[in-house]
Amino acid sequence: MSVTRRKRVATKPTRASQLRRVESKVKRGVIKAGRGPVRGE
C-alpha cells in the first residue's frame, strides 16, 4: 500500500524573497556588463 502525496500549493513569494531575487539579478547583470572586448585605442 502506497501513500499518495498531497500536491504542493503554490504561494505568492514574500516581499523579502522578491527583493533578494532582484538584488542577485542586478549583481549578476553588473558582472556581465563588465565583460566584453577591451575598449580603447
PDB file of N, CA, C, O and CB in Angstrom:
ATOM      1  N   MET A   1       0.837  -1.186   0.000  1.00  0.00           N
ATOM      2  CA  MET A   1       0.000   0.000   0.000  1.00  0.00           C
ATOM      3  C   MET A   1       0.882   1.250   0.000  1.00  0.00           C
ATOM      4  O   MET A   1       1.756   1.408   0.853  1.00  0.00           O
ATOM      5  CB  MET A   1      -0.953  -0.002   1.220  1.00  0.00           C
ATOM      6  N   SER A   2       0.641   2.125  -0.962  1.00  0.00           N
ATOM      7  CA  SER A   2       1.458   3.341  -1.038  1.00  0.00           C
ATOM      8  C   SER A   2       0.626   4.572  -0.681  1.00  0.00           C
ATOM      9  O   SER A   2      -0.578   4.639  -0.928  1.00  0.00           O
ATOM     10  CB  SER A   2       2.064   3.499  -2.450  1.00  0.00           C
ATOM     11  N   VAL A   3       1.312   5.525  -0.098  1.00  0.00           N
ATOM     12  CA  VAL A   3       0.656   6.759   0.309  1.00  0.00           C
ATOM     13  C   VAL A   3       0.819   7.779  -0.811  1.00  0.00           C
ATOM     14  O   VAL A   3       1.931   8.011  -1.284  1.00  0.00           O
ATOM     15  CB  VAL A   3       1.242   7.298   1.652  1.00  0.00           C
ATOM     16  N   THR A   4      -0.283   8.388  -1.234  1.00  0.00           N
ATOM     17  CA  THR A   4      -0.180   9.418  -2.275  1.00  0.00           C
ATOM     18  C   THR A   4       0.108  10.755  -1.608  1.00  0.00           C
ATOM     19  O   THR A   4      -0.554  11.146  -0.646  1.00  0.00           O
ATOM     20  CB  THR A   4      -1.487   9.495  -3.135  1.00  0.00           C
ATOM     21  N   ARG A   5       1.111  11.447  -2.141  1.00  0.00           N
ATOM     22  CA  ARG A   5       1.486  12.736  -1.562  1.00  0.00           C
ATOM     23  C   ARG A   5       0.522  13.822  -2.016  1.00  0.00           C
ATOM     24  O   ARG A   5      -0.023  13.772  -3.118  1.00  0.00           O
ATOM     25  CB  ARG A   5       2.928  13.108  -1.949  1.00  0.00           C
ATOM     26  N   ARG A   6       0.325  14.802  -1.143  1.00  0.00           N
ATOM     27  CA  ARG A   6      -0.534  15.932  -1.498  1.00  0.00           C
ATOM     28  C   ARG A   6       0.214  16.825  -2.481  1.00  0.00           C
ATOM     29  O   ARG A   6       1.437  16.953  -2.424  1.00  0.00           O
ATOM     30  CB  ARG A   6      -0.964  16.737  -0.230  1.00  0.00           C
ATOM     31  N   LYS A   7      -0.544  17.433  -3.376  1.00  0.00           N
ATOM     32  CA  LYS A   7       0.051  18.375  -4.324  1.00  0.00           C
ATOM     33  C   LYS A   7       0.516  19.601  -3.550  1.00  0.00           C
ATOM     34  O   LYS A   7      -0.130  20.024  -2.591  1.00  0.00           O
ATOM     35  CB  LYS A   7      -0.965  18.773  -5.451  1.00  0.00           C
ATOM     36  N   ARG A   8       1.646  20.167  -3.976  1.00  0.00           N
ATOM     37  CA  ARG A   8       2.164  21.366  -3.333  1.00  0.00           C
ATOM     38  C   ARG A   8       1.330  22.550  -3.807  1.00  0.00           C
ATOM     39  O   ARG A   8       1.088  22.718  -5.002  1.00  0.00           O
ATOM     40  CB  ARG A   8       3.685  21.577  -3.651  1.00  0.00           C
ATOM     41  N   VAL A   9       0.896  23.366  -2.854  1.00  0.00           N
ATOM     42  CA  VAL A   9       0.089  24.538  -3.188  1.00  0.00           C
ATOM     43  C   VAL A   9       1.024  25.718  -3.419  1.00  0.00           C
ATOM     44  O   VAL A   9       1.778  26.110  -2.527  1.00  0.00           O
ATOM     45  CB  VAL A   9      -0.947  24.857  -2.059  1.00  0.00           C
ATOM     46  N   ALA A  10       0.969  26.280  -4.626  1.00  0.00           N
ATOM     47  CA  ALA A  10       1.832  27.416  -4.941  1.00  0.00           C
ATOM     48  C   ALA A  10       1.390  28.631  -4.151  1.00  0.00           C
ATOM     49  O   ALA A  10       0.200  28.944  -4.099  1.00  0.00           O
ATOM     50  CB  ALA A  10       1.815  27.722  -6.450  1.00  0.00           C
ATOM     51  N   THR A  11       2.348  29.320  -3.530  1.00  0.00           N
ATOM     52  CA  THR A  11       2.040  30.521  -2.760  1.00  0.00           C
ATOM     53  C   THR A  11       2.805  31.699  -3.342  1.00  0.00           C
ATOM     54  O   THR A  11       3.784  31.529  -4.069  1.00  0.00           O
ATOM     55  CB  THR A  11       2.387  30.327  -1.259  1.00  0.00           C
ATOM     56  N   LYS A  12       2.343  32.881  -3.012  1.00  0.00           N
ATOM     57  CA  LYS A  12       2.968  34.103  -3.514  1.00  0.00           C
ATOM     58  C   LYS A  12       4.307  34.301  -2.807  1.00  0.00           C
ATOM     59  O   LYS A  12       4.377  34.144  -1.588  1.00  0.00           O
ATOM     60  CB  LYS A  12       2.038  35.339  -3.301  1.00  0.00           C
ATOM     61  N   PRO A  13       5.376  34.644  -3.541  1.00  0.00           N
ATOM     62  CA  PRO A  13       6.655  34.873  -2.877  1.00  0.00           C
ATOM     63  C   PRO A  13       6.580  36.068  -1.925  1.00  0.00           C
ATOM     64  O   PRO A  13       5.889  37.049  -2.204  1.00  0.00           O
ATOM     65  CB  PRO A  13       7.758  35.097  -3.916  1.00  0.00           C
ATOM     66  N   THR A  14       7.278  35.982  -0.826  1.00  0.00           N
ATOM     67  CA  THR A  14       7.274  37.090   0.134  1.00  0.00           C
ATOM     68  C   THR A  14       8.043  38.271  -0.444  1.00  0.00           C
ATOM     69  O   THR A  14       8.849  38.112  -1.360  1.00  0.00           O
ATOM     70  CB  THR A  14       7.889  36.652   1.491  1.00  0.00           C
ATOM     71  N   ARG A  15       7.791  39.432   0.090  1.00  0.00           N
ATOM     72  CA  ARG A  15       8.473  40.639  -0.394  1.00  0.00           C
ATOM     73  C   ARG A  15       9.980  40.507  -0.212  1.00  0.00           C
ATOM     74  O   ARG A  15      10.748  40.921  -1.081  1.00  0.00           O
ATOM     75  CB  ARG A  15       7.955  41.894   0.344  1.00  0.00           C
ATOM     76  N   ALA A  16      10.406  39.940   0.901  1.00  0.00           N
ATOM     77  CA  ALA A  16      11.836  39.766   1.173  1.00  0.00           C
ATOM     78  C   ALA A  16      12.476  38.858   0.129  1.00  0.00           C
ATOM     79  O   ALA A  16      13.572  39.145  -0.352  1.00  0.00           O
ATOM     80  CB  ALA A  16      12.052  39.187   2.583  1.00  0.00           C
ATOM     81  N   SER A  17      11.795  37.756  -0.228  1.00  0.00           N
ATOM     82  CA  SER A  17      12.372  36.837  -1.209  1.00  0.00           C
ATOM     83  C   SER A  17      12.397  37.469  -2.593  1.00  0.00           C
ATOM     84  O   SER A  17      13.309  37.210  -3.378  1.00  0.00           O
ATOM     85  CB  SER A  17      11.583  35.523  -1.243  1.00  0.00           C
ATOM     86  N   GLN A  18      11.400  38.298  -2.896  1.00  0.00           N
ATOM     87  CA  GLN A  18      11.390  39.009  -4.181  1.00  0.00           C
ATOM     88  C   GLN A  18      12.575  39.962  -4.256  1.00  0.00           C
ATOM     89  O   GLN A  18      13.257  40.041  -5.278  1.00  0.00           O
ATOM     90  CB  GLN A  18      10.060  39.785  -4.373  1.00  0.00           C
ATOM     91  N   LEU A  19      12.815  40.693  -3.156  1.00  0.00           N
ATOM     92  CA  LEU A  19      13.935  41.643  -3.130  1.00  0.00           C
ATOM     93  C   LEU A  19      15.269  40.924  -3.248  1.00  0.00           C
ATOM     94  O   LEU A  19      16.164  41.382  -3.958  1.00  0.00           O
ATOM     95  CB  LEU A  19      13.903  42.475  -1.844  1.00  0.00           C
ATOM     96  N   ARG A  20      15.407  39.784  -2.544  1.00  0.00           N
ATOM     97  CA  ARG A  20      16.648  39.001  -2.639  1.00  0.00           C
ATOM     98  C   ARG A  20      16.909  38.587  -4.079  1.00  0.00           C
ATOM     99  O   ARG A  20      18.037  38.679  -4.565  1.00  0.00           O
ATOM    100  CB  ARG A  20      16.577  37.753  -1.735  1.00  0.00           C
ATOM    101  N   ARG A  21      15.856  38.129  -4.760  1.00  0.00           N
ATOM    102  CA  ARG A  21      15.980  37.679  -6.140  1.00  0.00           C
ATOM    103  C   ARG A  21      16.414  38.816  -7.055  1.00  0.00           C
ATOM    104  O   ARG A  21      17.308  38.651  -7.884  1.00  0.00           O
ATOM    105  CB  ARG A  21      14.661  37.092  -6.625  1.00  0.00           C
ATOM    106  N   VAL A  22      15.775  39.972  -6.897  1.00  0.00           N
ATOM    107  CA  VAL A  22      16.105  41.121  -7.747  1.00  0.00           C
ATOM    108  C   VAL A  22      17.534  41.585  -7.489  1.00  0.00           C
ATOM    109  O   VAL A  22      18.260  41.914  -8.426  1.00  0.00           O
ATOM    110  CB  VAL A  22      15.117  42.280  -7.503  1.00  0.00           C
ATOM    111  N   GLU A  23      17.935  41.613  -6.229  1.00  0.00           N
ATOM    112  CA  GLU A  23      19.300  42.044  -5.893  1.00  0.00           C
ATOM    113  C   GLU A  23      20.333  41.131  -6.557  1.00  0.00           C
ATOM    114  O   GLU A  23      21.329  41.610  -7.100  1.00  0.00           O
ATOM    115  CB  GLU A  23      19.506  42.051  -4.358  1.00  0.00           C
ATOM    116  N   SER A  24      20.097  39.819  -6.513  1.00  0.00           N
ATOM    117  CA  SER A  24      21.048  38.889  -7.110  1.00  0.00           C
ATOM    118  C   SER A  24      21.081  39.059  -8.624  1.00  0.00           C
ATOM    119  O   SER A  24      22.137  38.925  -9.243  1.00  0.00           O
ATOM    120  CB  SER A  24      20.692  37.440  -6.742  1.00  0.00           C
ATOM    121  N   LYS A  25      19.912  39.358  -9.231  1.00  0.00           N
ATOM    122  CA  LYS A  25      19.853  39.573 -10.675  1.00  0.00           C
ATOM    123  C   LYS A  25      20.626  40.837 -11.060  1.00  0.00           C
ATOM    124  O   LYS A  25      21.335  40.864 -12.065  1.00  0.00           O
ATOM    125  CB  LYS A  25      18.385  39.675 -11.148  1.00  0.00           C
ATOM    126  N   VAL A  26      20.476  41.871 -10.250  1.00  0.00           N
ATOM    127  CA  VAL A  26      21.186  43.131 -10.526  1.00  0.00           C
ATOM    128  C   VAL A  26      22.692  42.913 -10.439  1.00  0.00           C
ATOM    129  O   VAL A  26      23.444  43.371 -11.299  1.00  0.00           O
ATOM    130  CB  VAL A  26      20.747  44.243  -9.534  1.00  0.00           C
ATOM    131  N   LYS A  27      23.128  42.208  -9.393  1.00  0.00           N
ATOM    132  CA  LYS A  27      24.567  41.923  -9.226  1.00  0.00           C
ATOM    133  C   LYS A  27      25.110  41.159 -10.415  1.00  0.00           C
ATOM    134  O   LYS A  27      26.176  41.471 -10.944  1.00  0.00           O
ATOM    135  CB  LYS A  27      24.819  41.126  -7.938  1.00  0.00           C
ATOM    136  N   ARG A  28      24.352  40.146 -10.826  1.00  0.00           N
ATOM    137  CA  ARG A  28      24.768  39.322 -11.967  1.00  0.00           C
ATOM    138  C   ARG A  28      24.863  40.170 -13.233  1.00  0.00           C
ATOM    139  O   ARG A  28      25.784  40.004 -14.033  1.00  0.00           O
ATOM    140  CB  ARG A  28      23.782  38.152 -12.182  1.00  0.00           C
ATOM    141  N   GLY A  29      23.912  41.072 -13.406  1.00  0.00           N
ATOM    142  CA  GLY A  29      23.900  41.953 -14.568  1.00  0.00           C
ATOM    143  C   GLY A  29      25.113  42.853 -14.608  1.00  0.00           C
ATOM    144  O   GLY A  29      25.677  43.092 -15.676  1.00  0.00           O
ATOM    145  N   VAL A  30      25.524  43.361 -13.442  1.00  0.00           N
ATOM    146  CA  VAL A  30      26.707  44.226 -13.363  1.00  0.00           C
ATOM    147  C   VAL A  30      27.952  43.437 -13.755  1.00  0.00           C
ATOM    148  O   VAL A  30      28.814  43.954 -14.465  1.00  0.00           O
ATOM    149  CB  VAL A  30      26.866  44.816 -11.936  1.00  0.00           C
ATOM    150  N   ILE A  31      28.052  42.195 -13.301  1.00  0.00           N
ATOM    151  CA  ILE A  31      29.194  41.345 -13.634  1.00  0.00           C
ATOM    152  C   ILE A  31      29.239  41.116 -15.141  1.00  0.00           C
ATOM    153  O   ILE A  31      30.296  41.233 -15.761  1.00  0.00           O
ATOM    154  CB  ILE A  31      29.115  39.992 -12.878  1.00  0.00           C
ATOM    155  N   LYS A  32      28.087  40.789 -15.727  1.00  0.00           N
ATOM    156  CA  LYS A  32      28.038  40.501 -17.155  1.00  0.00           C
ATOM    157  C   LYS A  32      28.292  41.753 -17.993  1.00  0.00           C
ATOM    158  O   LYS A  32      28.898  41.675 -19.061  1.00  0.00           O
ATOM    159  CB  LYS A  32      26.690  39.895 -17.521  1.00  0.00           C
ATOM    160  N   ALA A  33      27.832  42.898 -17.513  1.00  0.00           N
ATOM    161  CA  ALA A  33      28.032  44.154 -18.240  1.00  0.00           C
ATOM    162  C   ALA A  33      29.507  44.526 -18.283  1.00  0.00           C
ATOM    163  O   ALA A  33      29.966  45.199 -19.206  1.00  0.00           O
ATOM    164  CB  ALA A  33      27.221  45.285 -17.595  1.00  0.00           C
ATOM    165  N   GLY A  34      30.249  44.074 -17.258  1.00  0.00           N
ATOM    166  CA  GLY A  34      31.671  44.377 -17.189  1.00  0.00           C
ATOM    167  C   GLY A  34      32.501  43.534 -18.139  1.00  0.00           C
ATOM    168  O   GLY A  34      33.678  43.823 -18.356  1.00  0.00           O
ATOM    169  N   ARG A  35      31.914  42.514 -18.699  1.00  0.00           N
ATOM    170  CA  ARG A  35      32.625  41.651 -19.628  1.00  0.00           C
ATOM    171  C   ARG A  35      32.595  42.262 -21.031  1.00  0.00           C
ATOM    172  O   ARG A  35      31.951  43.283 -21.273  1.00  0.00           O
ATOM    173  CB  ARG A  35      32.010  40.233 -19.635  1.00  0.00           C
ATOM    174  N   GLY A  36      33.297  41.617 -21.927  1.00  0.00           N
ATOM    175  CA  GLY A  36      33.263  42.084 -23.316  1.00  0.00           C
ATOM    176  C   GLY A  36      34.638  42.491 -23.785  1.00  0.00           C
ATOM    177  O   GLY A  36      35.608  42.397 -23.032  1.00  0.00           O
ATOM    178  N   PRO A  37      34.733  42.946 -25.027  1.00  0.00           N
ATOM    179  CA  PRO A  37      36.028  43.336 -25.563  1.00  0.00           C
ATOM    180  C   PRO A  37      36.595  44.548 -24.823  1.00  0.00           C
ATOM    181  O   PRO A  37      35.850  45.374 -24.294  1.00  0.00           O
ATOM    182  CB  PRO A  37      35.910  43.638 -27.052  1.00  0.00           C
ATOM    183  N   VAL A  38      37.898  44.637 -24.796  1.00  0.00           N
ATOM    184  CA  VAL A  38      38.573  45.744 -24.129  1.00  0.00           C
ATOM    185  C   VAL A  38      38.402  46.979 -25.019  1.00  0.00           C
ATOM    186  O   VAL A  38      38.733  46.960 -26.204  1.00  0.00           O
ATOM    187  CB  VAL A  38      40.104  45.422 -23.865  1.00  0.00           C
ATOM    188  N   ARG A  39      37.879  48.047 -24.420  1.00  0.00           N
ATOM    189  CA  ARG A  39      37.666  49.274 -25.186  1.00  0.00           C
ATOM    190  C   ARG A  39      38.882  50.185 -25.066  1.00  0.00           C
ATOM    191  O   ARG A  39      39.618  50.132 -24.081  1.00  0.00           O
ATOM    192  CB  ARG A  39      36.395  50.007 -24.702  1.00  0.00           C
ATOM    193  N   GLY A  40      39.079  51.004 -26.064  1.00  0.00           N
ATOM    194  CA  GLY A  40      40.209  51.938 -26.068  1.00  0.00           C
ATOM    195  C   GLY A  40      41.120  51.679 -27.246  1.00  0.00           C
ATOM    196  O   GLY A  40      41.017  50.654 -27.920  1.00  0.00           O
ATOM    197  N   GLU A  41      41.995  52.603 -27.481  1.00  0.00           N
ATOM    198  CA  GLU A  41      42.924  52.558 -28.620  1.00  0.00           C
ATOM    199  C   GLU A  41      42.193  52.543 -29.915  1.00  0.00           C
ATOM    200  O   GLU A  41      42.817  52.506 -30.975  1.00  0.00           O
ATOM    201  CB  GLU A  41      43.823  51.355 -28.539  1.00  0.00           C
TER     202      GLU A  41
END
